[in-house]
Amino acid sequence: MSFPLIVYYGSGKGKSTSALGCALRAVGQSMPVLLVQFIKKPQVSGEQRIIADIGIDFHCAGKGFVYESMSKDQKALHEQSALEGIRFSEEYLAQHDPGLVIFDELLHAYEVFPLLREQMLQLLAQATETCPTIVTGKDIPHEIGDIATYIYRLDDEKEPQDMLCIKGFHY
């Protein structure tokens, strides 16, 4: 049986928050949840500080956002972290039976690490054979859009351009 692949994408805020809302519902139904955050640094986002306390299995597979201006060596460190996240997820899925899996910022990792794309698609196939799976990120590549069951776009309708990130809201 194949379970749904749910995508939250777009330029707006709330993609990770929407996925975490699903995680809260799953935990509330006594379902085990795995959250793997690609790209994001450890101990920066507020959710990273509490998810273990509410019973969510968590793995940080990021070192921060990846920029075009990064050196090749810097980008390679980020790519290695993403690869480790893929391997962790594969092993976790082989050994556990989660009720929900979330790959936060996988869409961004897919965009910036083309050498890992095939492995990411294989990971999504493995995960959706196990349970409903959620991916988030700004842009949705057609390869993932084609296999998605649900696609939700979050866009900014109104957002001040000069406002700094607000702790507890943006991170």
ROTORVO-235722 format. One line per field, with one value per residue: residue number from 1; residue in three letters; x, y, z of N, C-alpha, C, O in turn. Coordinates in nm, 2 decimals. Layout:
N
i: NUM,...
aa: ALA,...
n_c1: X,...
n_c2: Y,...
n_c3: Z,...
ca_c1: X,...
ca_c2: Y,...
ca_c3: Z,...
c_c1: X,...
c_c2: Y,...
c_c3: Z,...
o_c1: X,...
o_c2: Y,...
o_c3: Z,...
END
This chain:
171
i: 1,2,3,4,5,6,7,8,9,10,11,12,13,14,15,16,17,18,19,20,21,22,23,24,25,26,27,28,29,30,31,32,33,34,35,36,37,38,39,40,41,42,43,44,45,46,47,48,49,50,51,52,53,54,55,56,57,58,59,60,61,62,63,64,65,66,67,68,69,70,71,72,73,74,75,76,77,78,79,80,81,82,83,84,85,86,87,88,89,90,91,92,93,94,95,96,97,98,99,100,101,102,103,104,105,106,107,108,109,110,111,112,113,114,115,116,117,118,119,120,121,122,123,124,125,126,127,128,129,130,131,132,133,134,135,136,137,138,139,140,141,142,143,144,145,146,147,148,149,150,151,152,153,154,155,156,157,158,159,160,161,162,163,164,165,166,167,168,169,170,171
aa: MET,SER,PHE,PRO,LEU,ILE,VAL,TYR,TYR,GLY,SER,GLY,LYS,GLY,LYS,SER,THR,SER,ALA,LEU,GLY,CYS,ALA,LEU,ARG,ALA,VAL,GLY,GLN,SER,MET,PRO,VAL,LEU,LEU,VAL,GLN,PHE,ILE,LYS,LYS,PRO,GLN,VAL,SER,GLY,GLU,GLN,ARG,ILE,ILE,ALA,ASP,ILE,GLY,ILE,ASP,PHE,HIS,CYS,ALA,GLY,LYS,GLY,PHE,VAL,TYR,GLU,SER,MET,SER,LYS,ASP,GLN,LYS,ALA,LEU,HIS,GLU,GLN,SER,ALA,LEU,GLU,GLY,ILE,ARG,PHE,SER,GLU,GLU,TYR,LEU,ALA,GLN,HIS,ASP,PRO,GLY,LEU,VAL,ILE,PHE,ASP,GLU,LEU,LEU,HIS,ALA,TYR,GLU,VAL,PHE,PRO,LEU,LEU,ARG,GLU,GLN,MET,LEU,GLN,LEU,LEU,ALA,GLN,ALA,THR,GLU,THR,CYS,PRO,THR,ILE,VAL,THR,GLY,LYS,ASP,ILE,PRO,HIS,GLU,ILE,GLY,ASP,ILE,ALA,THR,TYR,ILE,TYR,ARG,LEU,ASP,ASP,GLU,LYS,GLU,PRO,GLN,ASP,MET,LEU,CYS,ILE,LYS,GLY,PHE,HIS,TYR
n_c1: 0.08,0.05,0.11,0.00,0.18,0.25,0.27,0.40,0.45,0.59,0.63,0.55,0.52,0.49,0.50,0.66,0.54,0.28,0.33,0.42,0.20,0.04,0.20,0.16,-0.11,-0.09,0.08,-0.10,-0.28,-0.16,0.04,0.36,0.61,0.84,1.06,1.27,1.49,1.61,1.87,1.81,1.98,2.10,1.94,1.83,1.57,1.27,1.10,1.27,1.36,1.16,1.04,1.13,1.04,0.77,0.74,0.83,1.03,1.35,1.57,1.84,1.95,2.10,2.30,2.24,2.11,2.17,2.36,2.42,2.66,2.83,3.14,3.28,3.37,3.23,2.97,2.99,3.01,2.75,2.61,2.70,2.59,2.32,2.32,2.38,2.15,1.96,2.06,2.02,1.74,1.67,1.76,1.62,1.35,1.37,1.39,1.19,0.83,0.68,0.40,0.38,0.59,0.80,0.98,1.14,1.21,1.32,1.26,1.41,1.67,1.67,1.67,1.92,2.12,2.19,2.31,2.21,1.95,1.83,1.86,1.70,1.45,1.42,1.41,1.17,0.99,1.04,0.95,0.68,0.58,0.56,0.42,0.20,0.36,0.53,0.66,0.85,0.92,1.04,1.02,0.86,0.98,0.91,0.94,0.88,0.63,0.49,0.46,0.33,0.05,-0.11,-0.09,-0.01,0.00,0.17,0.16,0.28,0.05,0.04,0.32,0.55,0.84,1.06,1.07,1.23,1.31,1.10,1.13,1.00,0.79,0.88,1.09
n_c2: -0.12,0.22,0.53,0.87,1.15,1.45,1.79,2.10,2.41,2.72,3.08,3.19,3.23,2.96,2.70,2.49,2.52,2.43,2.16,2.08,2.12,1.90,1.70,1.74,1.66,1.39,1.29,1.34,1.14,0.92,0.83,0.74,0.98,1.10,1.36,1.52,1.76,1.92,2.14,2.35,2.48,2.32,2.38,2.63,2.69,2.74,2.51,2.30,2.28,2.17,1.95,1.68,1.66,1.63,1.39,1.34,1.20,1.32,1.45,1.65,1.76,1.96,2.26,2.52,2.77,2.75,2.93,3.09,3.23,3.09,2.91,2.64,2.44,2.50,2.45,2.18,2.08,2.12,1.97,1.71,1.69,1.68,1.44,1.27,1.30,1.18,0.91,0.85,0.87,0.66,0.44,0.47,0.43,0.17,0.04,0.12,0.20,0.45,0.67,0.90,1.09,1.37,1.56,1.83,2.12,1.96,2.01,2.24,2.14,1.95,2.12,2.25,2.06,1.88,1.63,1.46,1.41,1.18,1.00,1.13,1.11,0.83,0.79,0.92,0.75,0.52,0.61,0.68,0.43,0.34,0.52,0.82,1.10,1.41,1.69,1.99,2.33,2.60,2.60,2.37,2.10,1.95,1.67,1.59,1.71,1.56,1.31,1.37,1.35,1.54,1.89,2.19,2.53,2.80,3.14,3.47,3.71,3.96,4.12,4.29,4.43,4.54,4.43,4.27,3.92,3.77,3.64,3.33,3.35,3.36,3.18
n_c3: 0.00,-0.08,0.08,0.12,-0.03,0.09,0.01,0.12,0.00,-0.13,-0.13,0.10,0.46,0.70,0.61,0.73,0.98,0.92,0.86,1.11,1.26,1.17,1.27,1.55,1.56,1.49,1.70,1.90,1.84,1.92,1.75,1.62,1.52,1.28,1.23,1.01,0.96,0.69,0.58,0.78,1.07,1.37,1.68,1.64,1.54,1.70,1.74,1.75,2.00,2.16,2.05,2.11,2.36,2.33,2.22,1.95,1.71,1.62,1.38,1.29,0.98,0.87,0.81,0.80,0.58,0.23,0.00,-0.31,-0.32,-0.16,-0.09,-0.27,-0.10,0.14,0.05,0.00,0.26,0.36,0.18,0.24,0.50,0.43,0.29,0.50,0.64,0.47,0.47,0.75,0.77,0.59,0.73,0.97,0.88,0.80,1.04,1.21,1.26,1.17,1.21,1.08,0.87,0.84,0.62,0.64,0.46,0.25,-0.01,-0.07,-0.03,-0.24,-0.46,-0.43,-0.42,-0.65,-0.70,-0.52,-0.57,-0.69,-0.48,-0.29,-0.41,-0.40,-0.13,-0.07,-0.19,-0.04,0.22,0.17,0.13,0.39,0.55,0.58,0.43,0.46,0.28,0.28,0.15,-0.05,-0.34,-0.58,-0.74,-1.06,-1.06,-0.80,-0.76,-0.95,-0.82,-0.59,-0.37,-0.23,-0.27,-0.13,-0.15,0.00,0.01,0.04,0.11,0.22,0.34,0.53,0.39,0.51,0.76,1.03,1.12,1.34,1.66,1.77,1.60,1.32,1.35
ca_c1: 0.00,0.12,0.05,0.01,0.29,0.19,0.37,0.37,0.55,0.56,0.72,0.50,0.55,0.39,0.51,0.71,0.44,0.17,0.37,0.43,0.06,0.01,0.28,0.09,-0.23,-0.04,0.12,-0.23,-0.35,-0.06,0.12,0.50,0.64,0.98,1.09,1.40,1.50,1.72,1.91,1.81,2.09,2.06,1.91,1.80,1.43,1.20,1.04,1.38,1.38,1.05,0.98,1.15,0.95,0.63,0.74,0.86,1.17,1.40,1.71,1.88,2.04,2.14,2.40,2.20,2.07,2.27,2.36,2.50,2.79,2.92,3.25,3.25,3.39,3.12,2.85,3.01,2.97,2.60,2.56,2.73,2.49,2.19,2.33,2.37,2.00,1.90,2.10,1.96,1.60,1.65,1.78,1.51,1.24,1.39,1.39,1.07,0.71,0.62,0.27,0.39,0.72,0.81,1.11,1.13,1.31,1.37,1.25,1.53,1.78,1.66,1.71,2.06,2.21,2.14,2.37,2.14,1.81,1.78,1.85,1.58,1.33,1.41,1.37,1.03,0.93,1.05,0.87,0.54,0.54,0.55,0.32,0.19,0.49,0.52,0.78,0.83,1.02,0.99,0.98,0.83,1.03,0.81,0.96,0.81,0.49,0.42,0.43,0.26,-0.09,-0.17,0.00,-0.06,0.09,0.15,0.22,0.26,-0.04,0.09,0.43,0.64,0.97,1.17,1.06,1.32,1.25,1.04,1.15,0.87,0.70,0.95,1.18
ca_c2: 0.00,0.35,0.63,1.00,1.24,1.59,1.90,2.24,2.49,2.85,3.19,3.24,3.17,2.86,2.56,2.41,2.52,2.35,2.03,2.06,2.10,1.76,1.62,1.75,1.58,1.25,1.26,1.33,1.01,0.82,0.78,0.79,1.08,1.14,1.49,1.54,1.90,1.95,2.28,2.43,2.46,2.28,2.47,2.77,2.70,2.71,2.38,2.20,2.28,2.11,1.83,1.56,1.66,1.58,1.25,1.34,1.16,1.43,1.45,1.77,1.73,2.08,2.34,2.65,2.79,2.74,3.04,3.09,3.29,3.00,2.85,2.50,2.36,2.52,2.39,2.04,2.04,2.12,1.85,1.60,1.69,1.64,1.30,1.20,1.30,1.08,0.78,0.84,0.85,0.53,0.34,0.48,0.37,0.02,-0.02,0.17,0.20,0.57,0.70,1.02,1.14,1.50,1.60,1.97,2.18,1.87,2.07,2.33,2.05,1.89,2.22,2.30,1.94,1.79,1.50,1.38,1.41,1.04,0.94,1.19,1.04,0.69,0.81,0.95,0.62,0.43,0.67,0.67,0.29,0.32,0.61,0.95,1.17,1.55,1.76,2.14,2.40,2.71,2.56,2.23,2.04,1.87,1.53,1.57,1.74,1.45,1.20,1.41,1.33,1.67,2.00,2.31,2.65,2.91,3.26,3.60,3.81,4.09,4.10,4.41,4.40,4.59,4.38,4.16,3.80,3.77,3.52,3.27,3.35,3.32,3.08
ca_c3: 0.00,-0.08,0.16,0.05,-0.02,0.11,-0.01,0.15,-0.07,-0.17,-0.08,0.22,0.59,0.75,0.55,0.84,1.08,0.88,0.88,1.26,1.31,1.14,1.37,1.67,1.55,1.49,1.83,1.98,1.81,1.97,1.63,1.62,1.42,1.26,1.17,0.97,0.90,0.60,0.56,0.90,1.16,1.50,1.79,1.59,1.53,1.83,1.75,1.78,2.15,2.23,1.98,2.18,2.48,2.30,2.16,1.81,1.68,1.54,1.33,1.21,0.87,0.81,0.87,0.77,0.44,0.13,-0.09,-0.43,-0.29,-0.08,-0.15,-0.31,0.02,0.23,0.00,0.02,0.40,0.36,0.10,0.33,0.61,0.37,0.26,0.63,0.68,0.39,0.53,0.88,0.74,0.54,0.84,1.06,0.82,0.80,1.17,1.28,1.19,1.21,1.16,1.00,0.85,0.78,0.57,0.64,0.37,0.15,-0.15,-0.09,-0.05,-0.37,-0.55,-0.43,-0.42,-0.76,-0.70,-0.42,-0.61,-0.70,-0.34,-0.22,-0.47,-0.35,0.01,-0.07,-0.23,0.08,0.32,0.14,0.15,0.53,0.62,0.51,0.43,0.43,0.25,0.27,0.09,-0.13,-0.48,-0.59,-0.87,-1.12,-1.02,-0.67,-0.79,-1.02,-0.74,-0.47,-0.35,-0.20,-0.28,-0.08,-0.17,0.09,-0.05,0.12,0.05,0.26,0.43,0.53,0.33,0.60,0.90,1.07,1.16,1.48,1.74,1.81,1.48,1.20,1.39
c_c1: 0.09,0.04,0.07,0.14,0.22,0.30,0.32,0.48,0.50,0.65,0.67,0.55,0.45,0.40,0.55,0.60,0.32,0.21,0.38,0.29,0.01,0.08,0.21,-0.04,-0.19,0.00,-0.01,-0.31,-0.26,0.02,0.26,0.53,0.79,0.98,1.23,1.41,1.63,1.75,1.92,1.92,2.03,2.04,1.89,1.65,1.37,1.15,1.15,1.40,1.27,1.00,1.01,1.07,0.81,0.63,0.77,1.01,1.23,1.54,1.73,1.98,2.08,2.24,2.36,2.17,2.19,2.26,2.45,2.64,2.88,3.03,3.21,3.27,3.28,2.99,2.86,2.98,2.82,2.55,2.59,2.63,2.36,2.20,2.32,2.22,1.93,1.93,2.03,1.81,1.58,1.66,1.67,1.38,1.25,1.37,1.26,0.95,0.64,0.48,0.27,0.54,0.72,0.96,1.10,1.25,1.37,1.36,1.37,1.65,1.78,1.70,1.86,2.16,2.16,2.20,2.30,1.99,1.76,1.76,1.73,1.45,1.31,1.36,1.22,0.95,0.92,0.95,0.72,0.49,0.51,0.43,0.30,0.32,0.47,0.65,0.75,0.94,0.96,0.94,0.96,0.88,0.92,0.82,0.88,0.66,0.42,0.38,0.35,0.11,-0.17,-0.06,-0.07,0.05,0.06,0.23,0.19,0.16,0.00,0.20,0.52,0.78,1.08,1.16,1.16,1.24,1.21,1.06,1.02,0.77,0.77,1.05,1.17
c_c2: 0.12,0.45,0.77,1.07,1.38,1.69,2.03,2.32,2.63,2.95,3.24,3.17,3.06,2.72,2.46,2.40,2.43,2.20,1.99,2.04,1.96,1.67,1.62,1.66,1.43,1.21,1.25,1.21,0.89,0.75,0.83,0.88,1.10,1.27,1.50,1.68,1.91,2.10,2.35,2.39,2.40,2.39,2.61,2.79,2.66,2.57,2.27,2.18,2.20,1.98,1.70,1.55,1.61,1.45,1.24,1.30,1.27,1.41,1.58,1.74,1.85,2.16,2.49,2.66,2.80,2.86,3.03,3.14,3.20,2.94,2.70,2.41,2.38,2.45,2.23,1.99,2.03,2.00,1.72,1.58,1.64,1.49,1.22,1.19,1.20,0.94,0.75,0.80,0.71,0.42,0.35,0.41,0.22,-0.04,0.02,0.17,0.33,0.59,0.82,1.05,1.28,1.52,1.75,2.03,2.08,1.93,2.17,2.24,1.99,1.99,2.25,2.18,1.84,1.65,1.40,1.36,1.27,0.97,1.00,1.13,0.90,0.70,0.84,0.83,0.53,0.48,0.65,0.52,0.25,0.40,0.74,1.03,1.32,1.61,1.91,2.20,2.51,2.67,2.41,2.18,1.95,1.72,1.49,1.60,1.63,1.33,1.24,1.38,1.46,1.77,2.12,2.42,2.76,3.03,3.37,3.68,3.95,4.06,4.22,4.36,4.44,4.53,4.26,4.04,3.81,3.64,3.46,3.27,3.30,3.20,3.03
c_c3: 0.00,-0.01,0.09,0.08,-0.02,0.09,0.03,0.09,-0.09,-0.10,0.05,0.35,0.62,0.69,0.66,0.95,1.05,0.90,1.03,1.32,1.28,1.24,1.50,1.67,1.56,1.63,1.92,1.96,1.85,1.85,1.64,1.50,1.41,1.18,1.14,0.90,0.82,0.60,0.70,1.00,1.29,1.60,1.75,1.60,1.66,1.85,1.78,1.93,2.22,2.17,2.05,2.30,2.46,2.23,2.01,1.80,1.59,1.50,1.25,1.11,0.80,0.88,0.84,0.62,0.35,0.03,-0.21,-0.41,-0.21,-0.16,-0.18,-0.18,0.12,0.18,0.01,0.16,0.42,0.29,0.18,0.44,0.55,0.34,0.39,0.67,0.60,0.44,0.66,0.85,0.68,0.64,0.94,1.01,0.81,0.93,1.25,1.20,1.23,1.15,1.07,0.99,0.79,0.74,0.54,0.55,0.27,0.01,-0.17,-0.11,-0.19,-0.48,-0.55,-0.43,-0.53,-0.76,-0.60,-0.46,-0.62,-0.57,-0.27,-0.28,-0.42,-0.20,0.02,-0.10,-0.10,0.19,0.29,0.13,0.30,0.59,0.54,0.53,0.39,0.39,0.24,0.19,0.00,-0.27,-0.49,-0.73,-0.93,-1.09,-0.89,-0.69,-0.86,-0.93,-0.61,-0.48,-0.33,-0.22,-0.23,-0.10,-0.07,0.04,0.05,0.04,0.09,0.37,0.42,0.48,0.42,0.74,0.92,1.11,1.31,1.55,1.78,1.70,1.36,1.23,1.53
o_c1: 0.19,-0.08,0.16,0.20,0.16,0.40,0.21,0.60,0.39,0.74,0.74,0.61,0.33,0.32,0.49,0.58,0.27,0.13,0.34,0.27,-0.06,0.02,0.20,-0.07,-0.26,-0.04,-0.01,-0.39,-0.28,0.05,0.28,0.48,0.86,0.91,1.32,1.34,1.74,1.65,2.02,1.95,1.91,2.11,1.92,1.60,1.41,1.15,1.11,1.44,1.30,0.93,0.92,1.03,0.74,0.52,0.74,1.09,1.16,1.62,1.66,2.09,2.09,2.27,2.45,2.20,2.30,2.15,2.55,2.74,3.00,3.02,3.11,3.19,3.24,2.93,2.77,2.93,2.77,2.46,2.50,2.59,2.29,2.11,2.26,2.18,1.83,1.84,1.98,1.76,1.48,1.58,1.62,1.32,1.15,1.34,1.24,0.95,0.54,0.45,0.18,0.61,0.64,1.05,1.07,1.36,1.48,1.45,1.41,1.74,1.89,1.77,1.92,2.28,2.11,2.13,2.31,1.92,1.65,1.67,1.66,1.36,1.20,1.29,1.15,0.84,0.82,0.88,0.64,0.37,0.45,0.36,0.37,0.38,0.40,0.75,0.64,1.05,0.84,0.83,1.02,0.83,0.85,0.72,0.83,0.58,0.30,0.29,0.31,0.05,-0.27,0.06,-0.18,0.16,-0.05,0.35,0.10,0.18,-0.01,0.18,0.56,0.84,1.19,1.24,1.18,1.13,1.29,1.01,0.93,0.67,0.71,1.08,1.24
o_c2: 0.13,0.47,0.78,1.06,1.42,1.68,2.07,2.30,2.66,2.92,3.32,3.06,3.07,2.64,2.36,2.30,2.37,2.12,1.88,1.97,1.90,1.57,1.52,1.59,1.35,1.10,1.16,1.17,0.78,0.64,0.95,0.85,1.10,1.29,1.49,1.70,1.90,2.18,2.41,2.27,2.43,2.49,2.70,2.88,2.57,2.51,2.17,2.08,2.16,1.90,1.61,1.44,1.56,1.41,1.14,1.36,1.30,1.35,1.61,1.69,1.85,2.13,2.58,2.57,2.84,2.88,2.95,3.09,3.24,2.92,2.65,2.32,2.28,2.38,2.17,1.88,1.94,1.93,1.63,1.47,1.56,1.41,1.11,1.09,1.13,0.86,0.64,0.71,0.64,0.33,0.24,0.34,0.15,-0.16,-0.04,0.15,0.33,0.52,0.84,1.04,1.30,1.51,1.80,1.99,2.11,1.91,2.17,2.28,1.98,1.95,2.26,2.21,1.74,1.56,1.28,1.30,1.24,0.90,0.93,1.10,0.86,0.61,0.78,0.80,0.47,0.40,0.62,0.50,0.15,0.34,0.76,1.02,1.34,1.58,1.95,2.14,2.51,2.71,2.33,2.23,1.89,1.65,1.39,1.53,1.61,1.26,1.15,1.38,1.49,1.75,2.16,2.41,2.80,3.02,3.37,3.72,4.05,3.99,4.26,4.27,4.38,4.57,4.18,4.05,3.87,3.54,3.54,3.20,3.21,3.13,2.94
o_c3: 0.07,-0.02,0.00,0.18,-0.11,0.15,-0.01,0.13,-0.07,-0.02,0.12,0.34,0.57,0.73,0.68,1.01,1.14,0.95,1.07,1.41,1.37,1.28,1.57,1.77,1.62,1.67,2.01,2.04,1.80,1.86,1.68,1.39,1.51,1.09,1.23,0.81,0.87,0.63,0.72,1.01,1.33,1.59,1.83,1.65,1.73,1.96,1.84,1.97,2.34,2.23,2.05,2.34,2.55,2.18,1.95,1.86,1.49,1.57,1.16,1.14,0.67,1.00,0.85,0.54,0.39,-0.02,-0.20,-0.47,-0.18,-0.28,-0.12,-0.16,0.19,0.26,0.04,0.18,0.48,0.34,0.18,0.47,0.62,0.36,0.39,0.73,0.65,0.46,0.69,0.92,0.72,0.65,0.98,1.08,0.82,0.94,1.36,1.08,1.30,1.05,0.99,1.09,0.69,0.82,0.43,0.57,0.22,-0.07,-0.29,-0.20,-0.25,-0.57,-0.66,-0.45,-0.50,-0.81,-0.61,-0.39,-0.57,-0.55,-0.19,-0.20,-0.39,-0.16,0.11,-0.04,-0.08,0.25,0.38,0.13,0.33,0.68,0.44,0.64,0.29,0.46,0.21,0.18,-0.02,-0.31,-0.42,-0.83,-0.85,-1.08,-0.88,-0.63,-0.83,-0.96,-0.53,-0.59,-0.38,-0.18,-0.28,-0.06,-0.06,0.02,0.12,-0.07,0.01,0.46,0.31,0.53,0.41,0.82,0.83,1.15,1.39,1.50,1.83,1.71,1.29,1.14,1.57
END
